[in-house]
Amino acid sequence: QEQPVESGGGSVQAGESLSLSCGISGFPYSAYTLAWFRQAPGKEREGVAAIDGDGRRTAKNSVKDRFTISLDNAKKTLYLQLDSLKPEDTATYYCARSTLGLAGTQALAASNYHYWGQGTQVTVSS
């Protein structure tokens, strides 16, 4: 099965933390980029953070000091640690895999990703 599987969403208060996980089947790959995206109601899907096969990380400016992406190769699991959450972080968070090695703005462009999870909801109340 190629589809990533997310877990770990929930409802928290502003300032609290959450950790999201994503199981990646068939890992490792010869070339790849793994990423987290999010989509709030009425808004476009946006890239949050990405990591490629060389360990290069890219993150959206508004979250790079609060969110951390990491990859456990042995467990075939991608993580996103969300700290100091804000109400504007409320969204459905998606895990995605590209068959390309991507960096910079390309790593946060949804059109470059080929496999998507079903999403997990994160709700932050003030």
C-alpha positions, 0 to 999 in steps of 0.5 A: 500500500502506497498511501501514508497513514497519519495519526496523533491529531487532537484538540488542545489549548493555545500554547500546548503541543502535539506530535503527529506521526505518519507511517510510510510503507515501502520505505526507504526509497532511492529518491524521495521527499516527505512532507506535512501539509495542512488545510484549514476550512475554506483555504488552500492546502499549504506546505508546513515542513519537508525532509528529503533523502539527504536529511535536508529540511524545509519549513514554512516561515510562520512555523519553523520556530515552533514545528519540527519535522523528523524521520525515523528510518528504522521505524519508517515513520515521519513525525511532526512536533508542533509546539506553542500551538496557535488557533491559526494552526487549526487545520487538517494535517496531511502526510505526503510523499514525493518520488523526487528529491526536493528542496526550498519552495519546491519541497512545500508545493503540493503539486510535487507530491504523489502519495497522500494520507487521509489527514488528521485533525488538529484543533487549537482553541484560545 
